[in-house]
Amino acid sequence: MNPRSLTRRSVLTATLAAALTGCGSTATPAATPPAPPPPAPADDPDLAALEGRFGGRIGVHALDTGTGATVTHRGGERFLMASTAKLPLAAAVLDRAVTDPALLDRLVRYGPGALLEYAPVTTANVATGMTVADLCDAALTVSDNTAANLLLDLLGGPAAVTAFVRGLGDPTSRFDRTEPDLNVSTGPRDERDTTTPAAIVATVRAVSLGDALPPAARDRLTTWLVANTTGDTAIRAGVPGGWVVGDKTGTGAQGERNDIGIVRPPDRAPLVLAVYTDPDVADATAGDATVAEATAIAVRRLLGP
């Protein structure tokens, strides 16, 4: 190294050190480092015990919209949505109707070739067709699969529903296939048509209680969800009689049984709840009872005995 360069570097270093020392009394104090993010909610021990009895994974996330309190178990893990996907699908249709006011009254005609194995309402109306609003009603209240596919076609495919929830701030839920394929998972790495309990609770809250949809559209969505006929033994069975529940169930090809929705206790703010199951044994039959018990545990944690 050149001695002259070394001398110059030494002088510069000394000068800089002196300048920093001299300015120490007037320099702006270093900014306080940001606080670390709060830890993720811990998994609930009673839900973990229920999972052990169930045999497989259970995903639960429950939110008290009055206090902000949550109860969770595997709330950040992905689960197959199955027909719970019809709730955000219907919300996406209602959102489209904001800029197309005639949409819900539009008549959709379809032929026998569009009818799937489970399509009770669309089968009964194949000769006349159905309005978009009636298709939403059929998809949500009886889980009519053909109605769901016709709505997906109307929006431009599953990607349109993904785009809708992304606009709500949901970076997780994804919609990839149509009925009945969306009810099938090929394994843990198959992320198609999946969500996490925490993500879907945020989305359900946004479309049902928030300002993602206009008030009239929210009311319409709520009416459909409360009129659901497929959930009497799921979330509804886990809350006291007389509570108002609006929900959407889902059943997967491997015995998955799911339910998401809004629970309205008397004289309290609504609860938003998602329960997903992923059984170890295909065609497990304990799904509904497990969803109901998980609901009861979550509600008890949020509201007390």
Buried (B, 14 or more C-beta within 10 A) or exposed (E): EEEEEEEEEEEEEEEEEEEEEEEEEEEEEEEEEEEEEEEEBEBBEBBEEBBEEBBBBBBBBBBBBEEEBBBBBBBBBBBBBBBBBBBBBBBBBBBBBEEEEEBBEBEBEBEEEBBBEBBBBBBEBBEEBBBBBBBBBBBBBBBBBBBBBBBBEBBEBBEBBBEBBEEBEBEBBBBBBBBBEBBBBEEEEEEBBBBBBBBBBBBBBBBBBBEBBEEEBBEBBBEBBBEBEBBBBBBBBBBEEEBBBBBBBBBBBBBBBBBBBBBBBEEBEBBBBBBBBBBEEEEBEBBBBBBBBBBBBBBEBBBEE
